[in-house]
Amino acid sequence: MKRGILVILAGVAVMVSGIVFYLQGNSIVGPTYSFMYSNPKWIVNGPLIAIGGILILVAGLGISLQRLRS
């Protein structure tokens, strides 16, 4: 069960990071001196990172559910 929870937490952290990167790319959040601030590259990269986080989160949920069944 611990492994599943750790994977879920990692997925949430990656997903939140992707959302923050997207918001920084759109000049909504973050310090203005950041290399991501108002950078169109991060408008694309942020959602891709967030999707990766969602996939990790789903994998963690699968691990947790598999352990509950056995």
C-alpha positions in Angstrom: 0.0 0.0 0.0 2.9 2.4 0.7 4.2 2.0 -2.8 0.9 3.0 -4.3 0.6 6.0 -2.1 4.1 7.2 -3.0 3.3 6.8 -6.7 0.1 8.7 -6.2 1.8 11.6 -4.4 4.5 11.7 -7.1 1.8 11.9 -9.8 0.0 14.8 -7.9 3.3 16.6 -7.6 4.2 16.3 -11.3 0.6 17.3 -12.3 0.7 20.4 -10.1 4.1 21.3 -11.4 2.8 21.1 -15.0 -0.1 23.4 -14.1 2.2 25.9 -12.5 4.5 25.8 -15.6 1.5 26.4 -17.8 0.4 29.4 -15.7 4.0 30.8 -15.7 4.1 30.5 -19.5 0.9 32.5 -19.7 2.3 35.2 -17.3 -0.3 34.5 -14.6 1.9 33.1 -11.8 5.5 33.4 -10.8 8.3 35.9 -10.6 8.8 38.0 -13.7 12.6 37.1 -13.7 11.9 33.4 -14.2 12.9 32.0 -17.6 9.5 30.3 -17.8 7.6 33.6 -17.3 5.8 34.7 -20.5 7.6 32.0 -22.5 5.3 30.3 -25.1 7.3 27.1 -24.9 6.0 26.5 -21.4 2.4 27.0 -22.6 2.9 23.8 -24.5 5.2 22.0 -22.1 3.1 22.6 -19.0 0.0 20.6 -20.1 2.2 17.8 -21.4 3.9 17.5 -18.0 0.5 17.7 -16.2 -0.8 14.8 -18.4 2.3 12.8 -17.5 1.4 13.5 -13.8 -2.1 12.2 -14.4 -0.7 9.0 -16.0 1.5 8.5 -13.0 -1.4 9.2 -10.7 -3.5 6.6 -12.5 -0.7 4.1 -12.2 -0.5 4.7 -8.5 -4.2 4.2 -8.1 -3.9 0.9 -10.1 -1.2 -0.3 -7.8 -3.2 0.6 -4.7 -6.4 -1.1 -6.0 -4.4 -4.2 -7.0 -3.0 -4.5 -3.5 -6.5 -4.1 -2.0 -7.9 -7.0 -4.1 -5.2 -9.5 -3.2 
